[in-house]
């Protein structure tokens, strides 16, 4: 395993750095900034790990280099919207507001050449994920929360298998390795799955966490144990003098700072604007359903390719996640988006009942931070080089966070980025 270099104080001038956001990206950034020899303050109105990092599918997939927007995905959108139990829904009252974002999304996915460039950029953030995650996990004594026994993508028809060919070719070009399973091999690999499944792909290099929120909390606790501070407050802006950051403003007062990192997920748009950058950040409202003591549990996280959801074995039960709703930050949850996942999962597993007592179910809705081209915003802000953007990781936050944290630490320390940041610049739109 690559051991990321820990810089000593002799390597850099010590700074006080405020990281805005206590999700996976913010906490990983804080940890690597701390390892680079700086003082860290994490600011968030909520405890660590209680936003999008809490409710995701828990997958840590270096193979997730394929952008969400692509020619094949765009073809499926009309069918998704017509299906009341489909993986995508739009609140039609929100359509006028999100229409410009949707047009950019369609443009980003309309060209194979653009999609391949986006995939190349994603690879730079994802490929070394475990190399940069595990030192943080080990320091937090949280090894039991991370599993690396792969993930499974399953198919119900030859048509579905063939429709994913373009995406798998992109992964192959990126160096992703997988093993194809026929129906018999799939049944041997995981007997709990439905006999209706005809094929699968096992990506052994991927993994997952059995408790995403718990993992973030453990990493944040390690930051605190190593001298970092965690402040429960909402960041509202920046005090900048002649291009130099002096403080981060919060609802409870200013926090003096030499540098700041915007890692507030779907809530980063206003802060980015105050740092001089207007970005088309939207929220994909994600839902999950957890079944405690389920009749069936997959061997590894299993993606149903037809219905676009993931079933993940977690410490709290079977988590079903993956649907998208476009409705903004303020609309009330539509819990039918969670409940429908149980019906879908009953078709994925042989013995899972579609009817489960309420006391064995829990539901959640959260906000994925999404840019139209599936790439985050990463790099220095326009108004001050002391403010670093690190938000918009969409569906790959758990995977991209560790290396994003390393990149951010290098920038904070005044060193060149280890990767080309031009695909992630805030003015690319």
C-alpha positions in Angstrom: 0.0 0.0 0.0 1.2 3.5 -0.8 1.9 5.4 2.4 1.0 9.1 1.8 3.9 11.3 2.8 3.3 13.2 6.1 5.0 16.6 5.9 6.8 18.0 8.9 6.5 21.6 10.1 9.9 22.2 8.6 8.4 21.6 5.1 5.8 24.4 5.3 4.6 27.4 7.2 2.1 26.5 9.8 -1.4 27.8 9.2 -4.8 27.8 10.8 -7.2 26.3 8.4 -11.0 26.3 8.7 -12.7 23.4 6.9 -16.3 24.2 6.2 -18.2 20.9 6.2 -18.0 17.8 8.4 -18.9 15.2 5.7 -16.5 12.6 4.3 -14.7 15.2 2.0 -14.3 17.8 4.7 -13.1 15.3 7.3 -10.6 13.7 5.0 -9.4 17.2 3.9 -9.0 18.2 7.6 -7.0 15.0 8.3 -4.6 15.5 5.5 -4.2 19.2 6.2 -3.4 18.3 9.8 -0.9 15.7 8.6 0.8 18.4 6.6 1.5 20.3 9.8 -1.3 22.8 10.1 -3.9 23.6 12.8 -7.5 22.6 11.7 -10.9 23.8 12.7 -13.9 21.9 11.2 -17.1 24.0 11.1 -20.5 22.5 10.5 -24.0 23.2 12.0 -24.4 19.5 12.4 -22.3 16.7 14.0 -19.8 15.0 11.6 -21.2 12.4 9.2 -24.8 13.4 9.4 -25.3 14.8 5.9 -25.0 13.0 2.6 -22.2 10.9 4.1 -24.6 9.3 6.5 -27.1 8.0 4.0 -25.2 6.9 0.9 -24.8 3.3 -0.3 -21.4 3.0 1.5 -19.6 1.9 -1.6 -15.9 2.8 -2.1 -15.5 2.2 -5.8 -12.3 3.2 -7.6 -14.1 1.8 -10.7 -16.7 4.6 -10.6 -15.0 6.6 -13.4 -18.1 6.7 -15.7 -19.9 10.0 -15.5 -23.6 9.9 -14.6 -24.4 11.9 -17.7 -23.7 10.0 -20.9 -25.4 9.0 -24.2 -26.8 5.8 -22.8 -28.1 7.4 -19.6 -29.8 10.2 -21.6 -31.7 7.6 -23.6 -33.1 6.1 -20.4 -34.3 9.3 -18.8 -37.7 9.5 -20.5 -38.5 5.9 -19.4 -37.3 6.7 -15.8 -39.6 9.7 -15.6 -42.6 7.8 -16.8 -42.1 5.0 -14.3 -43.6 6.0 -10.9 -41.2 3.6 -9.3 -38.3 4.6 -11.5 -34.8 5.6 -10.3 -35.3 9.3 -11.3 -38.0 11.7 -10.4 -38.5 15.5 -10.9 -40.9 17.6 -8.9 -42.5 19.4 -11.8 -42.9 22.6 -9.8 -39.1 22.7 -9.6 -38.5 22.2 -13.3 -38.3 25.9 -14.3 -35.5 26.4 -11.7 -33.5 23.3 -12.6 -34.0 23.6 -16.4 -30.6 25.3 -17.0 -28.9 22.6 -15.0 -30.6 19.9 -17.0 -29.5 21.5 -20.3 -25.9 21.5 -19.1 -26.3 17.9 -17.9 -27.6 16.9 -21.4 -24.7 18.7 -23.1 -22.1 17.1 -20.8 -23.4 13.6 -21.7 -24.2 14.1 -25.4 -20.7 13.5 -26.7 -18.6 10.4 -26.2 -15.4 12.5 -26.3 -16.6 14.7 -23.5 -17.7 11.7 -21.4 -14.2 10.1 -21.9 -12.5 13.3 -20.8 -14.7 13.5 -17.7 -13.9 9.8 -17.0 -10.1 10.6 -17.2 -10.6 13.3 -14.7 -12.6 11.2 -12.3 -9.9 8.5 -12.4 -7.3 10.9 -11.0 -9.5 11.4 -7.9 -10.6 7.8 -7.5 -7.8 5.5 -8.5 -5.8 5.8 -5.3 -8.8 5.9 -3.0 -7.8 3.0 -0.7 -4.2 4.1 -0.6 -5.2 7.4 0.9 -8.2 6.2 2.9 -6.6 3.4 4.9 -3.9 5.4 6.7 -6.8 7.6 8.1 -8.9 4.6 9.0 -6.0 2.9 10.8 -5.2 6.1 12.7 -8.9 6.3 13.8 -8.8 2.6 14.8 -11.8 2.1 12.5 -10.5 -0.9 10.4 -13.7 -2.9 11.2 -15.8 -0.4 9.3 -14.1 -0.9 5.9 -14.4 -4.0 3.8 -12.6 -4.7 0.6 -14.2 -7.7 -1.0 -15.5 -6.1 -4.1 -18.9 -5.2 -5.4 -21.4 -6.9 -7.8 -23.4 -5.5 -10.7 -26.2 -7.8 -11.8 -28.2 -8.1 -15.0 -31.7 -9.5 -15.8 -31.5 -9.6 -19.6 -29.0 -9.7 -22.4 -30.4 -6.3 -23.6 -29.4 -4.8 -20.2 -26.0 -6.4 -20.4 -25.3 -5.0 -23.9 -26.7 -1.6 -23.0 -23.9 -1.2 -20.5 -21.1 -2.1 -22.9 -20.0 1.5 -23.5 -19.6 2.2 -19.8 -17.6 -1.0 -19.3 -15.4 0.0 -22.2 -14.7 3.3 -20.5 -13.8 1.4 -17.3 -11.6 -1.0 -19.2 -9.7 1.9 -20.7 -9.2 3.3 -17.2 -7.6 0.1 -16.1 -10.6 -1.3 -14.1 -10.4 -5.1 -13.8 -13.5 -7.3 -13.2 -14.7 -10.9 -13.6 -17.8 -11.8 -15.7 -20.1 -14.3 -14.1 -22.8 -16.4 -15.9 -26.0 -17.4 -14.2 -24.5 -20.6 -12.6 -21.4 -18.7 -11.4 -23.5 -16.0 -9.9 -25.6 -18.4 -8.0 -22.5 -20.0 -6.5 -21.0 -16.5 -5.7 -24.2 -15.4 -3.9 -27.0 -17.9 -3.4 -29.3 -15.3 -1.9 -29.8 -13.5 -5.2 -32.8 -14.1 -7.5 -32.7 -16.9 -10.1 -34.0 -14.4 -12.6 -30.6 -12.8 -12.9 -28.6 -14.1 -15.9 -25.2 -12.3 -15.6 -23.1 -10.3 -13.3 -19.8 -8.5 -13.1 -17.7 -8.7 -9.9 -15.2 -5.8 -9.4 -12.9 -7.2 -6.7 -10.9 -4.0 -6.3 -13.9 -2.1 -4.9 -15.1 -2.1 -1.3 -17.5 -0.6 1.1 -18.0 0.7 4.6 -20.5 -1.1 6.9 -21.4 2.3 8.5 -20.8 5.4 6.4 -21.8 7.8 9.1 -19.9 6.0 11.8 -16.8 6.0 9.6 -16.9 9.8 9.2 -17.5 10.2 12.9 -14.5 8.0 13.7 -12.2 10.0 11.3 -13.5 13.3 12.8 -12.8 12.0 16.3 -9.3 11.2 15.2 -8.8 14.7 13.9 -10.0 16.1 17.3 -7.7 13.6 19.2 -4.8 14.9 17.2 -5.5 18.5 18.2 -8.1 19.6 15.7 -11.2 21.5 16.7 -14.8 20.8 15.7 -17.2 23.8 15.9 -21.0 23.5 15.6 -21.9 26.6 13.6 -23.0 27.6 10.2 -20.4 29.3 8.1 -21.8 32.4 6.4 -18.9 34.0 4.6 -15.3 35.2 4.6 -13.3 38.2 5.8 -10.9 39.0 3.0 -8.4 41.9 3.0 -6.4 42.6 -0.2 -7.0 39.1 -1.4 -5.8 37.5 1.9 -8.2 35.5 4.0 -8.4 36.8 7.6 -11.4 34.9 9.0 -14.4 32.7 8.3 -17.6 34.3 9.4 -20.2 32.1 11.1 -23.6 32.7 12.7 -21.8 32.7 16.1 -18.9 34.9 15.2 -15.7 35.0 13.2 -13.0 32.3 13.3 -9.5 33.6 12.5 -8.0 31.7 9.6 -5.1 31.7 7.2 -6.9 29.4 4.8 -10.3 27.9 4.3 -11.8 24.9 2.5 -15.3 24.9 1.2 -16.5 21.3 1.6 -20.1 21.9 2.5 -21.6 19.5 -0.1 -24.9 20.7 -1.5 -24.8 23.8 0.7 -21.5 25.1 -0.9 -23.0 27.2 -3.6 -23.6 30.4 -1.6 -20.1 30.1 0.0 -18.5 29.6 -3.4 -20.2 32.7 -4.7 -18.8 34.7 -1.7 -15.4 33.4 -2.7 -15.9 34.8 -6.2 -17.2 31.8 -8.1 -20.7 31.1 -9.5 -21.2 27.4 -10.1 -24.3 25.4 -11.3 -24.4 23.3 -8.1 -27.6 21.4 -7.6 -28.8 18.8 -5.2 -29.8 15.2 -6.2 -32.0 14.2 -3.3 -31.1 10.7 -2.5 -33.2 8.2 -0.4 -32.4 5.1 1.4 -34.3 2.3 3.2 -32.7 0.1 5.8 -34.2 -3.3 6.7 -33.1 -4.5 10.1 -32.8 -8.3 10.5 -33.6 -9.0 6.8 -34.4 -12.4 5.5 -31.7 -12.0 2.9 -28.4 -10.1 2.9 -26.0 -9.9 -0.1 -22.5 -11.1 0.1 -21.1 -7.8 -1.2 -22.8 -4.5 -2.3 -24.9 -5.4 -5.2 -26.1 -3.0 -7.9 -29.3 -3.8 -9.8 -28.5 -2.5 -13.2 -32.0 -2.4 -14.4 -33.5 -0.5 -11.5 -30.4 1.5 -10.6 -30.2 0.9 -6.9 -27.6 -0.7 -4.6 -28.2 -3.2 -1.8 -25.4 -3.0 0.7 -24.8 -5.3 3.7 -24.2 -3.0 6.7 -23.9 -3.3 10.4 -27.4 -1.9 10.9 -29.1 -4.2 8.3 -29.7 -4.2 4.6 -29.4 -0.7 3.1 -31.1 0.0 -0.2 -30.1 3.2 -1.8 -29.6 4.9 -5.1 -32.7 6.8 -6.3 -32.5 10.4 -7.5 -35.1 13.1 -7.0 -34.7 16.7 -8.4 -36.6 19.0 -6.1 -34.1 21.4 -4.5 -33.0 21.8 -0.9 -36.2 22.8 0.8 -39.0 20.5 -0.5 -40.4 18.0 2.0 -39.3 14.3 1.5 -41.4 12.0 -0.6 -41.0 8.8 1.5 -42.5 6.7 -1.3 -39.1 7.1 -2.9 -37.7 5.1 0.0 -40.5 2.6 0.3 -40.4 1.6 -3.4 -36.9 0.3 -2.9 -38.2 -2.6 -0.8 -40.4 -3.8 -3.7 -37.4 -3.6 -6.0 -35.2 -5.4 -3.6 -37.8 -8.2 -3.1 -37.2 -8.9 -6.8 -33.4 -9.0 -6.3 -33.3 -11.5 -3.5 -35.0 -14.9 -3.3 -36.2 -14.7 0.3 -36.6 -11.0 1.0 -40.2 -10.2 1.8 -41.8 -7.1 0.2 -43.8 -6.6 3.4 -41.8 -5.7 6.5 -43.0 -4.4 9.8 -42.5 -0.7 10.4 -40.3 -1.3 13.5 -37.7 -3.0 11.2 -37.6 -0.2 8.7 -35.8 3.2 8.7 -35.8 5.8 6.0 -33.6 8.7 5.1 -33.4 11.5 2.6 -30.3 13.6 1.9 -28.7 15.9 -0.6 -26.0 14.8 -3.0 -24.0 17.8 -4.3 -24.1 17.6 -8.1 -22.5 19.4 -11.0 -23.9 18.7 -14.6 -20.7 17.0 -15.7 -20.3 14.6 -12.7 -17.0 16.3 -11.7 -16.5 18.3 -8.4 -15.2 21.8 -8.1 -11.7 21.5 -6.8 -9.0 24.3 -6.6 -8.4 27.8 -5.5 -11.2 30.4 -5.5 -11.2 33.5 -7.7 -11.4 36.0 -4.9 -8.6 34.6 -2.7 -6.0 31.9 -3.2 -6.4 31.1 0.5 -9.9 29.7 -0.1 -10.0 26.2 -1.6 -13.1 24.7 -3.3 -13.7 20.9 -2.6 -17.3 20.2 -3.2 -19.7 18.6 -5.8 -18.6 15.0 -5.6 -22.1 13.7 -6.5 -22.2 9.9 -6.3 -18.5 9.4 -5.6 -17.9 11.3 -2.4 -16.9 8.4 -0.2 -14.5 7.2 -2.9 -13.0 10.5 -4.0 -12.7 12.1 -0.5 -9.4 10.7 0.6 -7.4 11.8 -2.5 -9.3 15.1 -2.6 -8.1 15.6 1.0 -4.5 15.0 -0.1 -4.9 17.5 -3.0 -6.4 20.1 -0.8 -3.6 19.7 1.8 -1.0 20.3 -0.9 -2.7 23.5 -2.1 -3.1 24.8 1.5 0.6 24.2 2.0 1.5 26.3 -1.0 2.6 23.4 -3.1 1.5 22.5 -6.7 -1.4 20.2 -7.1 -0.4 16.6 -7.7 -3.0 16.3 -10.5 -4.3 18.5 -13.3 -7.1 20.7 -11.7 -8.3 22.2 -15.0 -11.2 19.7 -15.4 -12.4 20.8 -11.9 -12.1 24.6 -12.2 -15.2 26.5 -11.1 -15.4 28.6 -14.3 -15.6 25.6 -16.7 -19.3 26.1 -17.3 
